Amino acid sequence: MGQRQNWQIQHRFSQIIMQNTQTKLDRKTTHAYHKTVKGGDPLQVDIKFIAKMAGTSPATVSRVLNGTKPVSPALKKKVIDAVEKYNYRPNITARSLILRKSNLIGVLVPNVSVTFHAAMTAAIESEAERNGYHVLVCNISDNFEKEKQTFKMLCGRLVDGIILLHENTPEQIQALTDISDIPLVLGGIHIPDCSLPCAAIDDEQAAFDATDALLQKEITQVAGLFNNCYSLGTLRLQGFKRALKAHGISADDEWIYFDDCTLQGGECTAERIMQGKELPQALFCVSDEMAAGAIHRFLDSGVRVPQDIGVMGFDNISTAQILRPKLSTVAQPIEEIGASSVRLLVDQIENKNSAPSNITLAHQVILRASTGD
């Protein structure tokens, strides 16, 4: 049996095992067995029963389901077929309590509809699977009270660790760690005065490089669109202002805007810019979705991009290259950030005494048509 077919068998079982309950045979399936049970009650399908139906031992069934030791492809198929035929669902909670390990990772996402977070989550799931873990993704809608309740739920489900994609304040992080000392990792974000392991780019330097690339084009009037959080607000604003200062330009507070990292946030900011006394020569946005929304509103209003105003985004999501004009942006290695977050978390889970570490990944400024390139 090939590697792909072997993976498919494991994947089929993973879909069964995640249902997290111990069940009995379906009545139609068990009808023929009623005579063997006192009172005619349906059979309790447990690991011994599956072993009997597959013609093997309970230990071998356990090896197949947990992937702990090699089992011949033919025998593995018999076990999986029996699991499916008799609808066997191991009691995950009991197993996790006994082994003190569930091979489940929780991911708290601020907004699953944002393309950046969707891409990050996909990368996390892929890397988790490679490391033998399943992922529970939870959308918290940028609401800390919902985040706390979700955090408690994940800890109650006995996840082995949690990746945070949502930026919290230090006080909020303390509130979460007061709930549980479960391993935590920050994915693609920074939190001030926080010792949690983190996989991310250098946001301040990335914003500096993007703004500097605009200023190198002899542009002197640059507006900035930021978000009210630490990485996309404080750090990237610092880099933006540092680049202006390096070119002898004072930051104009009238051209510094804050909004949500969404298409709507970009559209609203573009409207505000057009209502000002004059257009800046360029707009730097801290997300591609913001930039796309701004471009859409500019073009709808007869403002040409890049002839009247250049637009720079951030992230290099998949739509950046299909926008018209194609979007200049700062490329984040989204897949590698997600994968690195998983590796940091697995290290925390499996090496309890390992010291927290950070991974800083490289970014790249990509100039395209939206800035006249």
N, C-alpha and C positions, 0 to 999 in steps of 0.2 A: 504494500500500500504506500503510495507516494506521500511526500510531506504535506502537500495541499489537502489530499483526502484525509490524512490523519488530523490536520487542523480542523477540517469540516466536522469531523466526528466530535472533537473537543468542543467546537462552537455549538453544535447541536445540544450537547449536554449543558453548556453554560447557559443556554436559554431556559433549560428546564430547572437548573439548580437555583437560579435567581428568584424563583417564585416563593422560596422561603417557607414552605409548609410541608408537613408530613401528611400524605393523603392515603385514602383507601382506594381499592380498585373501583373502577366504574362498575355500576351494577350489572350492566350487560356483560362485561368481561368476567365478573366474578360469579355469575349465575351457576356455572358448571362446577364451582368449588364449594358451594354452600354446604354440601353433605359433609365436608371435612371439618366444618366449624360448628361447635356446639351452639344450638339455637338457630343455626342457619344464617348467622351474621356474616357480612362480607369479610374477606381476608384482610388482615393488616399487611400492607406491602412494605416490608423492611429490607434491609440489606441482605439478610439471610435468604429471604424469598427470591430476590433478584439473582443471588448466587446460584440457587437451586435451578431457576429457570434458564440460566446461562450455562449450567453445567460446570460451575467453578466454585471457588471458595469466597467467603465474604471478604477476606483480605485482598484477593485479586480484584474484586469489585471496587473496593476502596482505592486500590492503586489506579484503576482506570479513571474513576471519577475525580480523584485528586491529582492525578498525574505525577505521583510521587516516585514510581519506579516503572521501568519499561515493561510493557505487556505486548505479546504478539498481536499483530494487526487483526488476525482472524478472531482471537479471543476478545479483543477490545470491541470488535464489531458486535459480537454476541451479547456482550454486556450492555452496550448502548442500545441495541435493538430491544433487549428485555426492559431496560429503563423506560424506553418510549412506549412499548406495548402495554406495560402495566402502570404507566403514568406515575413512576416513582419520583418523589420529590424529597430529598433529604432535608432534615431539620437543620437549616443553616445556623439558626441562633444557638441551638444546643452545641453544634459542632464548633462554632466560634468561641463559645464559652469554655469548652474543653481545651481547644488548641490555643486559645487566646490570640487567634488570628483569623480574619475573615477573607483576606485577599480582596477587600473592597476599599476603594479610594473615593472620597467625596470631593466634589468640585463646586465651589460657590461662585456663581457667575452673576455679575450685576445686571446684565441684559443680554439674553441669549439671541435676541434679534439683531444685535450689532454684529456686522460681518467679522470684525476683528476677534470678538469673543467666540463666535462660531468656529472660526479657523483654529483658534487656540485650543478650544475644547476637543476638536477632532484630533489635533496633534497629541493632546494628553491621552485620549482614549487609545490611540495607536501605540504609544510608548508604554502605557500601562499594560496593554495586552501582551506586548513583547516581554514584560517583566512578570507575567502571571497574575495580573490584577484586573478586576472589573471596576467600572467607574459609575458612580451615581452623580449625575449632573443636576444641580438645583439652581433655578433662577430666583434671585432675591429681589429683583426689580428696584435696585438702589435703595432699599429700605432696611435700615439696621435692625429694627425690631423683628422684621421677617427673617433677617439673617441670623439673629440670635435663636429664634425658634427652630430654624432649619438646622443650625449648628447642633442644637440639643437633639434634634431628631436623628441626625447622622451619627452622633455619639451613641444614641440609644440603639441604632442599627448595628453598632459594633464595627464601624469602619475602622481601618487601621491607621488612616491619616487623612488630612484634608488639604487641598490646594485652594488658596484664596486668590481669585482674580479681581476681587472688589477692594478698592482702596478704603481703608478705615483710618480713623484717628488713632493715636496711641492709646487713648482712653477706651476706645471701642475694642481694640485688640486685647487690652487688659481684661475687659469684660468677657471676651470669648475664652481667654486662657484661664479665667476664674471658673468657668463652667467645666473645663476638662483640660488635662495636660496632654491630650492627644497630639501627635506630631503635626505641625503646620508648616506650609511653605507658601511663599508669595510668588505668584506667577505673573511676570510682566509688569509688576508694580513696585513702588517703593513706599515705605512708611517711615516717617522720621522717628529717630531714637528707638528703632525696633531691631531686636536681635534675631528675628526669625530668618531662616535661610531664604534666599531670594535669587531668582533667575530673571534677568532683565537687561536692557541696554542702559547706557549712560544717558538718561533723558536730558540732562542739562547740556551735555556736549553735543548731542544730536540736534537740539534746537539751535544751538550756536552755529553748527555747521550748515544747517538749512538756511538760516537767516544770512549767514556770511555768503552763501552761494548766491542769494538774491542781491546782496550789496555789491558783490563782485561784478554785477552786470550794470553798474553805475546807477542803480536805483537808490534813492535817498529817502523815499517816503514809504515806509513799510508798516502796515497794520498787522496786529496779531490777534488771533482768536484762540482762547484758552478755555479750560474747564476748571471748575472750582474743586480741585483735588490736588494732592501733593505732586504726583508725577506729571500730570497733564496741565497743572496750574503752576504751582510754585517752581518746580525744577525747570520746566520748559520755558517759563517766563523769565527765569534767571538767565538761561542761555540766550534767549532772544535779546534781552537788554544788554548782555555782555557783548554780543556781536555788534549791536548798534554803537555801543561805547567804543569798541575797538576801531570803528570806522569814523569816530568823531561825531556821531549823531546822537542827539538827546531823544530819549523815548518820549513820545507824545501820548499822555494818558487818554486823550480823546480817541486814539487809534488802538487802544487795548480793550478787547472785548472778551466777555465770558458767556458761555452757553453750553448746552448739552452736546455731547459728541454724537450727534445724529444729523441726518439730512435736514430736519426741521431747524436744528440749531444753526446750521450753516445758512439756510435760507433767511432766517430771522436776522442774523448778523449782516448779511449782504444788504438787506432792506435798510437797516440802520446806517450802514456805511453810505448808501446812496442818498440818504436823507441829510448827510453831513454837508459841510461847506464845500468840500472838494474831495475827489477820489484820491486815495493813496495810489502809489504806483504798483504796489503789490500787497497781497494778503497772505500771511503765513497762518495755517490752521494746524491744530494739534491732532487732527484725525482726517483721514481721507473722506469719511462720510460727511463731515463738516464741509470740507472743500468741495465735494460734489454738490451739496446743497447750495453753497454759495455760488458756484458756477451756474447752476440751473437758474437761480434767481437773477443773477447778472444778465445772462443771455435773454431771459424772458423780458427783461426791462430795457433791452437794447444796448446794454453795456458789453462791449466786446472783450473777450478773453483770448489772448493776452494783450491785445492792442491798447485797450483802455486800462486794464488792471491785470497783473499777473497773479496766479494763485498757486500756492505750494501746500501740499497736503502732508500727511504723516501716517505711516504704517505700510504702504504699498500692498493694499488688499487687492484681490483679483480684479475688481472693477476699475482700478486706477489706469490700466492700459486700454480699456475699451471706452472710457469717457471720451467725449469730443469737446474740446481738445484733450488729448491724453494728459494725464495729471502728473506734474512734477511732485516728488514726494520724498520722504525719508523711509527707506526700506528697513523694517524690523524683521529679524529672522523668526517669524511667528512660530513655525514648526519647531525650530530648535529651542525656543523659549519654553514651549509646551513640553517638549521631551526632556529638557534639562530640569524643569520643575518636578517631573515624575521621578527622575533619577535622584534628585535631592531628597524627595520624600521617601522613596524606597530605602535610601541610605539611613534616614532617620528611623524608619520602621524596623529595619533589620539589623542595624548597628546602634543599639540604644545609647551607647556612650559616645557616639561620634559627635564632634563639635559642629555646631551649625556653620555652614559655609555659604558663600555667595558666588554666583556665576554671572559675570558681566559679558554680554555678547556684543558683537560688532554690528554697527548700523552702516547704512550707505545712503548718501544723497543721490537721487536720480532725477536728472533734469529732462523734462519732456516739453510738449507743445504748450502747456498751460502757462509756462513762464517764457515762452518765445524760443524754445530750444528744439 
